[in-house]
């Protein structure tokens, strides 16, 4: 089948004030968020068309590859919309100081949109070109360090948390949750491991369906699902840092890992909270997420 796609332009050329991460107005931050939102929607529409064409042509691998990025982009668009709407209100009120605190989140969202576009290009191969995917300018901050402060009251358990073979989330169930979040299977489907393995998404030790999943397992498979780069693919800690750098709430929604050779068992509620509030809506780890 011959592939065609209209030339698509994502241009995140930021003004010097954004690139320098200096003082900005609420209106400027809102306009950047609005541009990011609009371009992400355009990219999503193009990717959806390409996936449909691939399935029509029985190009299953190509279609499944695009579907992964479509799922990630859909969640990202939802998060950007919430931020954009909030910034619109701040711009109307002239709340420059409050809007400026959202700048890093906007920049991260734009950068991730560009990355998803580039990843979609990789799914298409050389026969189709999505042109001019440009990375967004970022602030000069160093990689985000793990939070040292205590978790806020709304994330602090009211009783001792029991982590054992009776309370843990099994790897088979974890695979089902992630696969469902990615749109690969329907919730409750028992084929989560097969769907993820097909995309080369698995814990460092491989899938062991009946084994207790660990926090490190969640770090690894989520980073793989998002196609994040890690320094050492054999170290779970590097996957956690990649998630942290991407802006996912590793330190606020998951327990700390003191010993990477023996990470904590993962509880069902923790996995669901991270996949729902983290995978679909990445937040700076320095900003605590208030569950609704």
Protein Blocks (a to p, Z undefined) as FASTA:
>chain_A
ZZddddddddfbdcfklmnopacdfklmmmmmmmmmmmmmmmmmmmmmmmmmmmmnopak
lmmmmmmmmmmmmmmmmmmmmmmmmmmmmmmnopaklmmmmmmmmmmmmmmmmmmmmmmm
mmnommbccehiacddddfbdcddddfbdcdfklgcfbdcdddfklmccfklmmmmmmmm
nopacehiaklmmmmmmnopacfkopafkbccdfklmmmmmmmmnopacfblmbmklmmm
mmmmnopafklmpccdfblklccdddfklmmmmmmmmmmmccdfklccddZZ
